[in-house]
Amino acid sequence: MKKRHLKLLMADIKHKSAGIHSSYIPIGIGYIGSYSLSRVGKENADLKLFTDPDEVIKCIDTWKPDVIGMANYCWNSEGSYRILEYAKNLNPDIVCIAGGPDFPEMCDTHEYMDSRSSYLDFYAYKEGEDAFADLMIKLSEGNKLIDLKKEKQTGMMSIHPENNNLVVGVEAHRISNMDVIPSPYLSGMLDQFLNGKYVPSFETARGCPFSCTFCYQGDDWFNKIAKFSVERIKDELTYIAKRMTNHGAVEVRICDSNFGMYKRDEEFGEHIRHLQDEYGWPNSMNVSTGKGNWDRIIRISERVRHAFSVGCSVQSMFDGTLESIKRRNMPPELYKKVVEETKKREGSAMAETILPLPNETKKSFFEGLEILANAGIEKFVPHTTMMLKGTKIASKEHREKYNIKTRFRLLPKQFGEYKGKKIFEVEEVCISTNTMSFEEYLECKGFSFICTLFAQNQYEAIRLLVEEANIKLYDYYFSIWKLITSKETPLTKIYNDYINESKSELFLTKEDLYNYYSDSENYKKLVAKKLGKNLIRKYLATIVLKEFSSSIEIACHPLKSYFNKSDGILESLENWTKVTRDMGFAFSGNNLDINNDLLSLNYDVNAWYRQKDKEAKMPLINFKKQVKYQVTSNNTLISEMLDLKRNRYNQSTFDLVEGILARANNHSCTVRFCTN
Ligand code: SF4
């Protein structure tokens, strides 16, 4: 057979029609591309990597690749298929491959592959490196596409070109020593993305020892942990830090399932601290923290200057639910300890929940939030249950057992028009079960939103006074929720809009969704970001930017019966918070050099807030004193925010604030300082 030089195009596309939703460096295709080149031989192949769908199409037109490999996740697979379809129409000989977690259960794969067989040649299921590299070797040896599709290829599925049968190759062996993948960073392959616009991403370890039924990685196949060596990761981090020295605001993403759980993660923490000191990067980390070894996670978080929040991804606090989703959480008593230890070190703790999950009831969900809120969790991240393809929860058996009812919704901002076809990325979500009705789901969602809002750092000083009044945080959030939902407050309309849009974004079928958004008027609204956004982010930003002042008054409302109105304690706290924490101010266009505002208060809130010795902290009532503060802008923070806006996303102010509020460590929210 005649050897062939291959032109490989690999892409992990990010739709950008309504702004880029995520800007992670496409590390998955970086690893697969780097590994494939090492096995095929660099002299036998050229490789180009992309994230921009328009650039991919341009490259197909001009460079004319032999092979296209698309990374399929739930947020981009429709777009990937559109690109493969376009490429195949142009050139029937091009080899079209997709791979990634957005792939159905084995019993549904024949229909899935068959319906895409006019443009999809192979699907790499499970781990992609060996599957892709093996196939590239065969192509470079001169094997014909039509013949390869008839035979079983390791880690690949295809449709037999003659009899339409599904051809399933044996599973690729999982790589155990990850260092066999040459570093795509150190080779310069990813240099094009190290420009401050993309977030550097890594795996330090691959796999997860847990078996959660709602997660792709919960499959037994991923249970073993494969690792890169510590030295390799350190070298990569140093390489990147040298190039990111002017982009300190750009975070680093560590894609591990359980960062911080393993002893060696402390070495990464130590190294990151060194890079922070030497290069000023990274100041923020996006990680999923481990589900055990909390003392270690807290230590690492402290070491890296709290660049990440200590996460309690509980999903549910109800034993009946945890059992059904095959998840184990730490005992409830331990949450308080974890949060206390985290706070002692000036870090912050967050909790993720998923709703509705099997066996969860409205009562059990609220009880779960009570444990978390009273433990002092400072960041709530509520998710709706996604029926991810290939997971156990999405199986027929689980749907029937728990009477899972679902709807379809657009993934936030994930759509585009490519070569005349409108494409929408659609997720199937659970909206009710045999233990939770749709109305109850909406109530739980609404209450979670209020917890998420008032646990934001903007309201931190008010929460401190709540604690001084001996009000349990859960009772506090609950009373605000009751106030907003039973009276006409300035936030009531926004809250109702949030609930109504949570309903109207749902469609009975995927086709209904496509029809609705394909309509030119509705499509224009998507592009203008009037529709199709992440609703929690949208409504948090709406309140923080447009109703901040009213939200502070509402946040103080439950305290009114605890403090004497006439001596101005609440008024002092309200005014101090409005002045120091109004994020909208940072983007108001005010000249940062003008810092002559004065603030007069009956209480020295500043001195109270800044008490160093947390153990011997005195309550605010001890700080009664007429004060006049000079108010100055926190120019460092404001510049950092504006820098993010300018460099990384070039977003609107609203979009930027949405992102900042969702950041793992948004604890720097003091936009103005008060000084005596
Ligand atoms: S949800 Fe997290 S802990 Fe559970 S299987 Fe997935 S990656 Fe592992």
Boltz pocket constraint, residues with backbone or C-beta under 6 A from the ligand:
constraints:
  - pocket:
      binder: B
      contacts: [[A, 208], [A, 209], [A, 210], [A, 211], [A, 212], [A, 215], [A, 216], [A, 217], [A, 218], [A, 219], [A, 257], [A, 291]]
      max_distance: 6.0
